[in-house]
Amino acid sequence: MTDEPPASQGAAGAAWTEERGTSDEGRKRLKSGPEASGKTEPGGEREDRASGVAVVVGATGAIGQAVIRRLTRRGLPVVAVARGKAGLDELASDCDLVTPCPADIGSNDAIQAIGAALTGLDGLDGLDGLNGLNGLNGLNGLNGTVRMAVFAAGLPVRGSADSIDPDALAAGSNIKAGGLLRLLHAVRDRLVPGSRFVTFAGSLGLEPRAHEAGPGAVNAAVFNLMRQISLLYGPRGVTTHTLSPGPADTPRLRRIVAAVAAERGAAEEEVWQEYVAQNSLGRLPTADELAWAVELLLDPEADVLHGSVLYLDAGGHRGIH
Ligand SMILES: NC(=O)c1ccc[n+]([C@@H]2O[C@H](COP(=O)([O-])OP(=O)(O)OC[C@H]3O[C@@H](n4cnc5c(N)ncnc54)[C@H](OP(=O)(O)O)[C@@H]3O)[C@@H](O)[C@H]2O)c1
């Protein structure tokens, strides 16, 4: 990864200050808000919320990497989860704030693996000032809490209701719906008021198309499951957010377009342009634009988005949901 901040900006305590100047300046400006009075109101407790860690499942994907870039730029340590260890190690070698956690979110073992990675970070609590000791600088301020958990693992299945292997539908559901619950179970004891539980669920779950049975059916289940989780966790002050991208300009979509073009005997560019044409803005979202929405959720005011779906599709949705 590139463009993370210098180590001096990498401390968890420096969060919030990316667009707001230095840490002190940023805090002063924040104190001019309603919470400056010291009252604990909805949207307050910003200092408390600036601590903790993030967990990102699907860390080495195009979207996962973009999310991690933005979260670490804000000073948040990230437990990065994916199956491939090499990709995770590469992420960690690029940024001190990334802790690799190789795990298959399609297996219950992932709950223990993510829990163990979080416990490993607990041991670093209070180790600020250790600049130069194997990249541990920047990890001060961890207090055992998970500030944000993000599910962005990819779905491995394609095909229509006619052509898809029914077992593949079950496998996709195990990863996206089952995996979402595994992430929840791994972090739930560390969620505090103001923590965010976030997932990506593609627009096909809301707007079915004839040839995408897997993403359609599985993402529909994810929308429903996220609403259930919002009902369970909202009363605890933990907010849930479903981010619904349409097709995005990513290597993943390039691979899908190549497969569709080969199946149809069409040119890849022609199929690509069909995707583009579905968005009234006339272009596809980028991975970084999707990650921007995740970063937005760090703001305390994002509490009010609890339980909702954010559409990140450059005008691709047709329904009024
Ligand atoms: N790209 C798009 O156009 C688009 C549009 C709408 C929705 N989405 C959704 O956004 C999410 C991410 O998309 P993307 O483009 O970033 O996908 P991607 O580039 O294919 O990355 C997928 C990520 O998920 C990880 N992963 C896959 N299976 C896993 C498993 N069983 N356990 C743990 N990690 C696993 C992969 O790493 P390993 O293979 O090493 O495990 C990789 O880090 C997906 O949920 C996708 O359905 C994407």
The ligand as an SDF file (V2000), in Angstrom:
LIG
                    3D

 48 52  0  0  0  0  0  0  0  0999 V2000
  -15.9900   -5.0700   -7.1240 N   0  0  0  0  0  0  0  0  0  0  0  0
  -17.2500   -4.8220   -7.3860 C   0  0  0  0  0  0  0  0  0  0  0  0
  -17.6270   -4.4030   -8.5080 O   0  0  0  0  0  0  0  0  0  0  0  0
  -18.2920   -5.0450   -6.3430 C   0  0  0  0  0  0  0  0  0  0  0  0
  -19.5910   -4.5910   -6.5650 C   0  0  0  0  0  0  0  0  0  0  0  0
  -20.5490   -4.8160   -5.5970 C   0  0  0  0  0  0  0  0  0  0  0  0
  -20.2290   -5.4810   -4.4330 C   0  0  0  0  0  0  0  0  0  0  0  0
  -18.9540   -5.9140   -4.2430 N   0  0  0  0  0  0  0  0  0  0  0  0
  -18.6750   -6.6390   -3.0190 C   0  0  0  0  0  0  0  0  0  0  0  0
  -17.5800   -6.0210   -2.3470 O   0  0  0  0  0  0  0  0  0  0  0  0
  -16.8000   -6.9930   -1.7010 C   0  0  0  0  0  0  0  0  0  0  0  0
  -15.3180   -6.9010   -2.0940 C   0  0  0  0  0  0  0  0  0  0  0  0
  -15.1750   -6.7830   -3.4880 O   0  0  0  0  0  0  0  0  0  0  0  0
  -13.7060   -6.6930   -4.1510 P   0  0  0  0  0  0  0  0  0  0  0  0
  -13.8770   -6.1760   -5.5080 O   0  0  0  0  0  0  0  0  0  0  0  0
  -12.7940   -5.9950   -3.2100 O   0  0  0  0  0  0  0  0  0  0  0  0
  -13.3450   -8.2510   -4.1890 O   0  0  0  0  0  0  0  0  0  0  0  0
  -11.9180   -8.9510   -4.4530 P   0  0  0  0  0  0  0  0  0  0  0  0
  -10.9270   -7.9860   -4.9930 O   0  0  0  0  0  0  0  0  0  0  0  0
  -12.2180  -10.2020   -5.1910 O   0  0  0  0  0  0  0  0  0  0  0  0
  -11.4140   -9.3130   -2.9690 O   0  0  0  0  0  0  0  0  0  0  0  0
  -12.0400  -10.2680   -2.2030 C   0  0  0  0  0  0  0  0  0  0  0  0
  -11.3670  -10.3000   -0.8340 C   0  0  0  0  0  0  0  0  0  0  0  0
  -12.0640  -11.2420   -0.0110 O   0  0  0  0  0  0  0  0  0  0  0  0
  -11.1120  -12.1920    0.4920 C   0  0  0  0  0  0  0  0  0  0  0  0
  -11.8100  -13.4490    0.6680 N   0  0  0  0  0  0  0  0  0  0  0  0
  -12.4690  -14.1820   -0.2580 C   0  0  0  0  0  0  0  0  0  0  0  0
  -12.9680  -15.2790    0.2860 N   0  0  0  0  0  0  0  0  0  0  0  0
  -12.6170  -15.2550    1.6050 C   0  0  0  0  0  0  0  0  0  0  0  0
  -12.8210  -16.1440    2.6940 C   0  0  0  0  0  0  0  0  0  0  0  0
  -13.4960  -17.2920    2.5580 N   0  0  0  0  0  0  0  0  0  0  0  0
  -12.3180  -15.7990    3.9110 N   0  0  0  0  0  0  0  0  0  0  0  0
  -11.6200  -14.6570    4.0770 C   0  0  0  0  0  0  0  0  0  0  0  0
  -11.4060  -13.7720    3.0690 N   0  0  0  0  0  0  0  0  0  0  0  0
  -11.8940  -14.0820    1.8570 C   0  0  0  0  0  0  0  0  0  0  0  0
  -10.0200  -12.2480   -0.5820 C   0  0  0  0  0  0  0  0  0  0  0  0
   -8.7770  -12.7260   -0.1120 O   0  0  0  0  0  0  0  0  0  0  0  0
   -8.4090  -14.3000   -0.1800 P   0  0  0  0  0  0  0  0  0  0  0  0
   -8.8520  -14.7960   -1.5190 O   0  0  0  0  0  0  0  0  0  0  0  0
   -6.9200  -14.3250    0.0500 O   0  0  0  0  0  0  0  0  0  0  0  0
   -9.1410  -14.9530    0.9510 O   0  0  0  0  0  0  0  0  0  0  0  0
   -9.9110  -10.7610   -0.8880 C   0  0  0  0  0  0  0  0  0  0  0  0
   -9.1870  -10.1240    0.1570 O   0  0  0  0  0  0  0  0  0  0  0  0
  -17.4470   -8.3190   -2.0290 C   0  0  0  0  0  0  0  0  0  0  0  0
  -18.3550   -8.6310   -1.0040 O   0  0  0  0  0  0  0  0  0  0  0  0
  -18.1840   -8.0580   -3.2920 C   0  0  0  0  0  0  0  0  0  0  0  0
  -19.2330   -9.0000   -3.4340 O   0  0  0  0  0  0  0  0  0  0  0  0
  -17.9820   -5.7040   -5.1610 C   0  0  0  0  0  0  0  0  0  0  0  0
  1  2  1  0
  2  3  2  0
  2  4  1  0
  4  5  1  0
  4 48  2  0
  5  6  2  0
  6  7  1  0
  7  8  2  0
  8  9  1  0
  8 48  1  0
  9 10  1  0
  9 46  1  0
 10 11  1  0
 11 12  1  0
 11 44  1  0
 12 13  1  0
 13 14  1  0
 14 15  2  0
 14 16  1  0
 14 17  1  0
 17 18  1  0
 18 19  2  0
 18 20  1  0
 18 21  1  0
 21 22  1  0
 22 23  1  0
 23 24  1  0
 23 42  1  0
 24 25  1  0
 25 26  1  0
 25 36  1  0
 26 27  1  0
 26 35  1  0
 27 28  2  0
 28 29  1  0
 29 30  1  0
 29 35  2  0
 30 31  1  0
 30 32  2  0
 32 33  1  0
 33 34  2  0
 34 35  1  0
 36 37  1  0
 36 42  1  0
 37 38  1  0
 38 39  2  0
 38 40  1  0
 38 41  1  0
 42 43  1  0
 44 45  1  0
 44 46  1  0
 46 47  1  0
M  CHG  2   8   1  16  -1
M  END
$$$$
